[in-house]
Amino acid sequence: MAISLSKGQKVDLTKTNPGLTKIIIGLGWDTNKYDGSSDFDLDASAFLLGGSGKVQSEQDFIFYNNPSGAEGAVVHTGDNKTGAGEGDDEQIKVDLSKVPATIEKIDFTITIHEAAERKQNFGQVSNAYVRIFNEVTDEELIRYDLGEDFSVETAIVVAELYRHGNEWKFNAVGSGFQGGLAALCANFGLNV
């Protein structure tokens, strides 16, 4: 049975699941009905962060156009342009045993593609969640439902995995940003 978290909660991932190495981070969402003419295209990404809390290079920003990083330890499985249907809308696979020691945190984010041009924000999104499940057994381990706390934000840091000694922990972040992908990238040390 999965552990359900609230914003700000942290939980051990590998300590409570000995031998766990291959996980999948599933991100999902629905869009509310609105009067706009454009479809919503939400995108999941991962930022691989060093000790400074910043990426060390552009290769540490994992998304649909740069789907693999950390020497293949982190892989984005593809872009879902509509979010239609049940289950995860986008997934990122992580092999914890292969993440280079220089990477201390992996932050998972969701952004709205062309949010400003399409006049879209997270106030128009519902049922957003992140979950972690064991890639080998398909068992869901952790789930964080973001709730309806957002309005004008166009990017969200959903959660992060971080090293704690030899173990990995999970933090339900739920922090929103205005300014979309550019603001998010600047926060993590990238210029777009």
Buried (B, 14 or more C-beta within 10 A) or exposed (E): EEBBBEBEBBBBBBBEBEEBBBBBBBBBBBBEEEEEEEEBBBBBBBBBBBEEEEBBEEEBBBBBEBBEBBEEBBBBBEBBEEBEEEEBBBBBBBBBEEBEEEBBBBBBBBBBBBBEEBEBBBBBBBBBBBBBBBBEEEEBBBBBBBEEEBEEBBBBBBBBBBBEEEBBBBBBBBBBBEBBBBBBBEBBBBEE
